[in-house]
Each structure stands twice: as structure tokens, then as C-alpha cells.
Amino acid sequence: MDENAVPATLPGPLPGALPAAPFEELRPRLRAVAYRLLGTSEEADEAVEDVRRTWPARHPAIAPGPVPAPYDSTDAVARACLDRLRSRETHREHPWDPWDPWASGLPNHRGVPEENNNHRSRSEDDPRSEPGENNRSRPEQNHRSGPEPPPPSTALDGLTPPERLAYVLHDEFSVPYERIAPVLERTPAATRQLAGRARYRLREAEEMPEADLPRQRDAVAAFLAAARSGDAAAVRALLDPDVVLRADAAAERTGVTAAHGPGAVAEALAHRAGTARKALVDGAAGLAWPAEGDPVLVFAFTVLENRITAIDALADADHLGRLRLQL
């Protein structure tokens, strides 16, 4: 299958797509997926209830015409959780700290929540395991010396909604990228990159997946040109539908607030981006503000498939001091 093609429909049922199985047989796995995606029991129960309400009561009668696709339980709970993650990002209340050990998911951090301490190796009675999985390993985890507890939910909170969904479904529940891609409306290759970025943010990978620097520079240059000309439509067109603007506390004091979605992000940056200048932030294209003098605000960009998927606004002196900034 071409990883650069966006699947219009799932190529087959996701793990968990068992239309003949009673809902209650799948509830433990669905709740395990929802809990890892959302991090709270209340939200996980709500997402599972959404799936239950749409659960087919019985097999459809055999009739002429196309055979309907089997009900996809894992797909359904993933979509329900993604909607909640997007809503949560839209209403984020607290400033973001890129070097907060909980947000970045530093390994072996003291005080790991109870969900980590009770972790056990995956087995047939673990709701995260697929039938017949038998604890098989995944290529991305071969660098590990043995089973390790998954990152705490507080660490996953530092990921964007697409990163979190791609990472949790693939790395923790063995769902292939080809089957996650339709949920995110992205290509399998882009979905793989999202999971790779998540691993890096969680410090489970030593290096960030290699970025396409020419495309990134082009995207940031086009963003700056559109912002300087006041072309809000052009700015929005460069932003991914799930774009996230994260801001540390000092950046928020300059008037840049966290936002999610093209319209909200474009509005949040309207008063700063147009008067910024190009900069290299840790070797990647970014922006610095103001246009002259010492920068007091830096924007770091994440670009995936020609779209800007995340912008990190940093103004805290300690944060700026950790960056390799070239003006």
C-alpha cells in the first residue's frame, strides 16, 4: 500500500472490529484505549458510551446490493476520543512549558502515577492485547531492553491530538499506521511521522524523525509573507486543520495565547507574526520577534506534508537560553 496516499476507507476492519461480538465483550479493550487516549476515567467512560449508543443491535438482513462494512469498534472509540482531545486543546487553560518534566515525559521520573506502577507485560488477558498477539514486539520498540511502563497520562498531555492518537494506537495497542491514517485523515507515512514525533517528545527515541527542511523553510516563509500582507485566508491555508499553538507563560504575557485550529491560531498570531523576522531555531526555520534588536519572542514551527501542524511560542528567558537561535 502506498504510504503517501490517504485511504478513503479502511482497507479492512481495525483490530476490535468484530460485528458479531456482544458489546460487553469488547468494552474492557475499548475502555483501555479510551483511557490512554484521554487520561481520565470520566472521559473514557463517556467515549465508550458514545460507541455503545451506535453499536449495531444485530446482523443486518441479507439483501441485494453492496455488503455493508463491519462495525469498527476501535475506529469508533478513536474518533470519539479525538473529538474530545481537539475540544480540550481548544479550551486549554494553563500555559505550556516545553521543559516541564511531566509535559515532556522524561523517563524514570520520580512520583509516577499509579497507572504506571501497576503496569504489567502485555498478555492475552490484557485488554490492550489483540487476540493471538502473544506479546509480539514492534520495530519502534526494539531498542528497549525489556518491557517498560508506558508514559504517564500527564506526559501524553504534552502531545498534539494527532500525535497522541497515532502514538497510543500504534505503540500501545499495535494498530497499524494504515488503519490509523483514515481516522486522522492523513497518509500512512504522515501518521508514522506523527508517532515518531510523539516518541521523541516522550524521550522514547533519541532523534526526532528527519524533517524536510526545504519544505519547512518554504512553509514558514509563506506564512511570514501572508502575515505581513495581512492575508488571513492565506495564513489559514498554510495551517493544518489540527494545528496547535502552544505558548509558555512569558509568551502569554506578550499577548500570544494558546490556540487550536487554523482560525484560532491565525487570530492569536495576528499581532505578532506580521512584525517578526526569519530565524533558525535549533537548525529549523522559525520566526523571532521583534524585527530588530534582541528577540523577546520566538516561534518554532513543525511542518508535515507542507502544512504547519504546530507552532511553539517561547518568551521565557530560560527557555530562550536553551535554544540554538540564529538570526
N, C-alpha and C positions, 0 to 999 in steps of 0.2 A: 504493500500500500504506500502511495506517495505521501510522505510526511508533510509535504508543503501544500497539500490540498485539504481544504476544510471539508470534513464529511458532512453531507447534507442530512444523513440519517445514520443511526448507529449501524455498524456492519453486522451486528448480531446482539443478542441480549447481553447486558453487562452481568458480571457476577452478581447473583442475587435475583436475576430476572427469571423467576420460576413461577409462571402463572398458575400452575396447579397447586402450589403450596398455600396452605392457610396463612393468613397474615401473621398470626401469632407465632408461627414457626420462624419467621424472618425478623420479628420485632427485635430480639436481642442484637442481631447484627446491625440492623438499621439504626438502632439507638446508639450503638457503639460508634458508627460512622458519624452520626449527628453530633454526638458529644465531643468527638475530637475536632470536628469542623467548627463547632460553636463555643465549646468550652464551658457551658453551663447546663445543668440538668433541666432547668425550666425551658430553655430554648430548644434543647434536644427533644424533649417530650412534645413540644409544640410542632416541631418539624415532622416527627414521626406521626403525629396525629394528622397532619396535612396529608401524608401518604395514605394513612388508613382511610381517610374520607374518600379518596379516589381509587381505593382498591377494588378491583373487579369482583363482584359477588359470585360469579360463576363463569364457566366457559361460555363464550358466545356460541349461539346455534350455528351449525354448519349451513352455509348459504352460498349461492354463486357469487363470484366476484373475488377481489383480492383478499388474501388471508391477512387479517389484522396482525400487527406486530405484537409480540408478547409484552405484557406489562412489565416495565423495567423498574424494579423497586429501588435499586441503588441509584439509578439515574434520577428517580423522582425525589429521593431524600437529598441528593446532592443539589438539585435545583432549589429545593425548599431552603436548604442551608445557605446557598449562595445568595438568595434574595435577602436573607437576614444579615449576612455579612456585609452586603452592599449598603443596607439600611444603617447598620451600625457604623460603618465608615463615614456615611453622610452626616451622622449625628455625633461624631467623635467629640468628646468634651475636654479631654486632657491633652496638654502639649506633648509632643513626641520627642523622645530622647534617643538618638541613634546609638548611644553608648550605654544606655541603661542595660544592666546585665540581664534583666528579665525580658526586655524588648528584643535584645539581640540573641538571647538563648545561649549564653555561654555554657559550655558543657561542665558537668560536675559542680554546678553552683550549689552552695550550701542552702539548706532550707527548701529543698524541692518539695512541691505539694504532694499530698498523699497519693494522688493518682500515679505518680512515678514510683513511689516506694513500694506499691503493691503490684508493680509490673511483673509479669512472668513471660517466659518464652511462649511464642505462638504455638498453639496446638489445635487439635480437631475440636476441642470443647471451647476454644476461644472464639467469641463472636466475630473477631476480626479476620479469622481464617476462612478461606473458601473450602468447600468440600473437596477433599483429595489434595489439598495444598501441601500438607505434610511438612510444614516449616521450610519450604524452599526459600533460597536466598535470592536477592535481586542484585543485578550488576552494580547498581549505585552503592550497595552496602558492603561490597566485598572487601573494602578497606578496613572494616571493623574486625576486631579480634574475636568477638563473640556477641551474644545478644546484649543490647543496651536498652535502658529505658527510653521511651520516646520523649521528645522535648515537652516541657510542661505547657499547658494551655496559655499561660502568660507569655511564653516565648513566641508561640504561634500568633499571638495578637500583634506582633511586630511585622507580620506579613500582609501584603495586599490580599484582598479576597481571592483573586485568581491564583496567586502563589500558594495560598493556604489550601485551596481546594485541590490543586494539582499535586502538591506535596503529600497531603494526608491520604488522598485516594490512592496515589501510586505507591508511595513508600511505606505506608502503614497498612493498606488494605489490598495491595497487589492488583489494582485496577490498571490495565494497560493505557498508555497515553492515547492510543487510537480511540479508546472508548470514553476517555475524559474530554477529548477535544470538542465533541459536539455540545457538551454541557457549557463549555466556556466560549463556544462559537469561535474557536481558533483552530489552527492546523495542529496536527500531532507534533510537528517539530517545534512550534511555538509553545505548546503545552510542556514539552520536555524541557525547554529553556526556563519556563516559569518554575518548574520543580527544582531545576538546578540552582536558580537564584535563591529559592527558599532554603535549600540546603546550605548555601553559602551564608545567608543571613543567620541561620541557626548554627553556624560553625560546624556543620557536619561534612563540609567539603573544604579543602584547603584553598581552592581558587574559584573565583566567580567564572561562570561559563563565558567563553570568549565573546566579547561584544563586537558587533560590526561597526567599527569606529567611523568609517566614511559615511555610512548611513546615519549614524548618530550625529555627526557634525552637521550633515545636511538638515536633519530634522531640527536641531537646536538653532541653526542659522535661519531656517524658515520661520521658526517660532519667534525669534527676535525681530525679524523683519516685519512679520504680521503685527506683533505687539507695538512696534514703533510707529507703524502706519495707522494703528487703531482699528485694524480689521479683525473684529471679534469673531466673525464667521470663519476666517482663515485660521485663527488661533484654535478654535474648536475643532476644525477639520484635522488638525495635526495631533489631537489628543485621542487616546484610546477610549472607548466607551466606559471602561472601568478605571480610568486614570485616577490616581490618588496624589493629592498634595499633602505632604507631611511637613509640619513646622515645629521647630523646637520653641521653648518658652521665649527666648530672646527674639526670635523671628516674629512670633505673635505680637510682641510689644511694638514691632515696627509696622504692624497693620496687616501682616500676612497670616491668614488663618487656615487651618486645615480644611480640606475640601475633597469631595469625591464626585466624579462625573465631569464631562467636558464643560458644561455651562458653569458649574460652581467653581471649578478650578480656573477657568478663564477670568471669571469675575474677581476671584481672590487675588489674582496676579496683575490685574489691570493697572494698578497704580505704581507698580514696581518694575515689571518686566520691560516695559517700553523705554525706561531710562537706565537699563542695565547695559553691561558690556560683555563681550565674549571672554571666556576664561577656560582654562583647563583645570578640572577638579579631579585630582587623583588620576591624571592622564586622560580623562574623558571630557568631552565637550560639555560646558556648563555656562553659567552666567554669574556675574558679580555686580553688586550694586553698592554705591552709585557709579556712574560712568567715569568719574575721575576721582583721584585720591585713593586712600586706603579703603578696601572693601569692608563694609559692615554687615553685608548680607550676601550669601552665596546660594545659588540654585544648582543642585546636582540632578541630572536627568537620567532616566532609564528609558531606553528606546528598544522596542521589539517590533520587527516587521514594519519599519517605517512609521510607527505610531509611538507617541510618548506615553508610557504606561505609568510612570511615577516621577514626581518632582519632589526633592527634599530641600526645604528651605532652612538654612543654618545661619544663625547670627550669634550664638553663644561663643564667647571668646575662647573657651576651652575646646569647643567643637571645631572652630575655625583653625585653631592651633594644631589639630590633628590631621588636617587636610594638606595635601601637596597641591598648592594653588599657584598657577602660572597665569599672569595677566598679559 
